[in-house]
Every structure is written in C-alpha cells, then in structure tokens.
Amino acid sequence: MPKIFLTKKFIKQYKILNKNNPKQAKKLEGMVEIFIQNPHHPCLKTHALTGKLVGKYAFWISWDLRIIFEWLDKTCVRFLAVGTHNQVYK
C-alpha cells in the first residue's frame, strides 16, 4: 500500500472540484481508496505518461477526470494534479 503525499496544486484543485462537483469529489475519494489497495487495479486504468510528463503516471476517476502522480520510491507516491484531461495534460 503506497503512502500518498499531496502537492499544494493538487489540494487546491481538489477543493475546487469538491466545491463545484461534490459527486465527482466523492467518486475521487473512492478511487483513491482503490489506488491505495492496488495502484494497478484495472478500473483505475493506471498508465505511464509521455512527452513533457514522461516519468509521471495517471489514473482515471471518471471518463474525463484524472489524477497525475509520480512514484517517489516503491512505497510512496505524490499526487500532482487532478482535473479533466485537458486541465492536467496541458
């Protein structure tokens, strides 16, 4: 089970999501619980990123909502961003 660290950017984006769409924020919390149990669970669609985000990873919350993260070591991850596909991959 990975230990999760949050960036200030992630926290800010999560607060905005929670204010504007509490249902999506609740779904995010559930998917993070799945991530904690198994970061490669099929429902998360965890994948490595390329281009300017090489070395980073993403997993799905919903069709257009993603969390971008990086592995700090084998047991620690840092959540970098949460948002729509266009928001987090720009």
LUMDRENMAR-441729 format. One line per field, with one value per atom (N, C-alpha, C): residue number from 1; atom name; x, y, z. Coordinates in steps of 0.02 Angstrom, whole numbers. Atoms other than C-alpha are relative to their C-alpha. Layout:
REM residues N
pos c(NUM,...) .
site c(CA,...) .
px c(X,...) .
py c(Y,...) .
pz c(Z,...) .
END
This chain:
REM residues 90
pos c(1,1,1,2,2,2,3,3,3,4,4,4,5,5,5,6,6,6,7,7,7,8,8,8,9,9,9,10,10,10,11,11,11,12,12,12,13,13,13,14,14,14,15,15,15,16,16,16,17,17,17,18,18,18,19,19,19,20,20,20,21,21,21,22,22,22,23,23,23,24,24,24,25,25,25,26,26,26,27,27,27,28,28,28,29,29,29,30,30,30,31,31,31,32,32,32,33,33,33,34,34,34,35,35,35,36,36,36,37,37,37,38,38,38,39,39,39,40,40,40,41,41,41,42,42,42,43,43,43,44,44,44,45,45,45,46,46,46,47,47,47,48,48,48,49,49,49,50,50,50,51,51,51,52,52,52,53,53,53,54,54,54,55,55,55,56,56,56,57,57,57,58,58,58,59,59,59,60,60,60,61,61,61,62,62,62,63,63,63,64,64,64,65,65,65,66,66,66,67,67,67,68,68,68,69,69,69,70,70,70,71,71,71,72,72,72,73,73,73,74,74,74,75,75,75,76,76,76,77,77,77,78,78,78,79,79,79,80,80,80,81,81,81,82,82,82,83,83,83,84,84,84,85,85,85,86,86,86,87,87,87,88,88,88,89,89,89,90,90,90) .
site c(N,CA,C,N,CA,C,N,CA,C,N,CA,C,N,CA,C,N,CA,C,N,CA,C,N,CA,C,N,CA,C,N,CA,C,N,CA,C,N,CA,C,N,CA,C,N,CA,C,N,CA,C,N,CA,C,N,CA,C,N,CA,C,N,CA,C,N,CA,C,N,CA,C,N,CA,C,N,CA,C,N,CA,C,N,CA,C,N,CA,C,N,CA,C,N,CA,C,N,CA,C,N,CA,C,N,CA,C,N,CA,C,N,CA,C,N,CA,C,N,CA,C,N,CA,C,N,CA,C,N,CA,C,N,CA,C,N,CA,C,N,CA,C,N,CA,C,N,CA,C,N,CA,C,N,CA,C,N,CA,C,N,CA,C,N,CA,C,N,CA,C,N,CA,C,N,CA,C,N,CA,C,N,CA,C,N,CA,C,N,CA,C,N,CA,C,N,CA,C,N,CA,C,N,CA,C,N,CA,C,N,CA,C,N,CA,C,N,CA,C,N,CA,C,N,CA,C,N,CA,C,N,CA,C,N,CA,C,N,CA,C,N,CA,C,N,CA,C,N,CA,C,N,CA,C,N,CA,C,N,CA,C,N,CA,C,N,CA,C,N,CA,C,N,CA,C,N,CA,C,N,CA,C,N,CA,C,N,CA,C,N,CA,C,N,CA,C,N,CA,C,N,CA,C,N,CA,C,N,CA,C,N,CA,C) .
px c(42,0,44,-42,80,-23,15,91,-7,15,18,17,-14,85,-36,38,-11,38,-29,56,-52,46,-19,-47,41,-81,-57,51,-172,-54,48,-253,-46,41,-312,-50,44,-383,-54,50,-470,-53,48,-551,-49,43,-617,-49,42,-682,-55,48,-766,-54,49,-850,-47,39,-908,-37,30,-948,12,-12,-961,-7,7,-1018,65,-63,-858,54,-49,-755,-9,13,-839,25,-24,-802,77,-72,-621,25,-20,-608,-4,6,-671,53,-52,-549,69,-63,-406,6,-1,-454,19,-19,-443,74,-71,-274,44,-40,-210,5,0,-259,39,-33,-194,7,-10,-117,-10,9,-137,-66,66,-318,-27,24,-399,-49,49,-538,34,-35,-407,32,-34,-329,65,-64,-161,46,-44,-39,57,-57,131,-13,9,135,62,-55,244,7,-10,306,28,-26,334,-16,17,256,32,-34,373,26,-19,411,-58,60,237,-51,52,82,-68,68,-106,-46,54,-261,-66,66,-443,-42,53,-575,-66,59,-707,24,-17,-713,47,-41,-636,34,-33,-563,59,-61,-384,38,-50,-255,68,-69,-75,42,-41,54,69,-67,235,19,-26,318,62,-59,442,49,-37,501,-51,47,421,-61,57,305,-31,26,272,-16,19,179,-19,21,146,-52,52,-18,15,-21,25,-58,55,-139,-62,63,-322,-42,42,-437,-19,20,-506,62,-54,-400,37,-32,-368,36,-32,-326,66,-60,-197,53,-50,-112,26,-25,-76,69) .
py c(-59,0,62,-60,163,54,-60,313,57,-52,465,69,-69,642,44,-44,789,66,-66,944,54,-56,1115,7,-5,1117,-52,52,951,19,-19,1012,55,-56,1173,-25,26,1079,-44,42,954,43,-44,1094,30,-28,1173,-54,55,1004,-15,16,971,54,-55,1142,-2,-3,1132,-65,64,947,-51,45,856,-74,70,695,-27,20,688,-5,2,727,-63,62,582,-61,55,467,-2,-4,527,-34,30,478,-76,72,303,-30,26,281,4,-5,340,-59,58,204,-64,56,77,4,-10,151,-20,18,130,-76,73,-53,-33,29,-87,54,-54,53,-21,23,-56,-36,31,-108,19,-14,-122,59,-55,3,69,-64,140,18,-10,118,40,-34,172,-8,3,217,51,-46,297,54,-56,466,10,-13,525,75,-71,689,38,-41,827,-29,32,717,-69,65,570,-8,14,487,8,-9,531,-52,48,422,32,-25,447,-59,49,352,35,-26,375,4,-6,439,-12,9,451,11,-5,467,58,-58,642,29,-25,658,-45,37,606,25,-20,608,-14,8,636,-9,14,564,-23,27,513,-44,44,373,33,-27,440,-56,62,264,-56,57,91,3,-2,137,68,-69,324,30,-36,423,72,-69,608,16,-21,665,72,-65,812,43,-38,863,-43,34,819,47,-41,880,-37,30,849,-16,19,775,63,-61,949,40,-37,1026,-30,31,900,-17,18,860,59,-58,1038,19) .
pz c(0,0,0,3,-54,49,-40,60,-50,48,-27,29,-16,-22,-51,44,-96,-11,14,-183,16,-11,-148,-60,60,-328,2,-5,-303,50,-53,-141,-25,27,-225,-52,52,-375,31,-33,-260,34,-33,-159,-50,52,-319,-26,23,-379,52,-53,-211,5,-2,-214,-60,62,-395,-16,18,-407,56,-56,-239,-17,21,-326,-29,29,-427,54,-55,-271,41,-37,-181,-39,42,-327,2,-4,-323,64,-64,-139,-3,7,-180,-44,45,-323,33,-36,-213,49,-45,-88,-39,42,-229,-17,16,-279,58,-59,-102,7,-5,-104,-57,59,-280,-54,48,-386,-73,69,-541,-11,8,-517,-69,68,-690,-5,6,-651,1,-3,-624,-67,65,-797,9,-14,-724,-60,59,-862,7,2,-887,-51,46,-971,-42,46,-1114,-11,17,-1185,59,-54,-1060,69,-64,-924,8,-5,-950,72,-70,-783,49,-41,-718,-22,13,-712,10,-9,-718,13,-4,-667,-5,14,-708,64,-50,-589,-36,43,-725,-71,71,-913,-14,15,-912,63,-61,-735,16,-11,-699,62,-50,-559,-31,22,-611,62,-59,-492,-22,11,-476,58,-52,-381,29,-34,-253,15,-8,-213,-5,10,-208,45,-47,-64,8,-7,-86,-67,61,-218,19,-10,-239,-53,46,-315,-20,27,-428,-22,27,-507,-6,13,-525,-43,43,-661,-63,63,-833,-41,45,-970,-24,26,-1044,54,-54,-875,22,-27,-818,-51,50,-983,-39,37,-1038,21) .
END
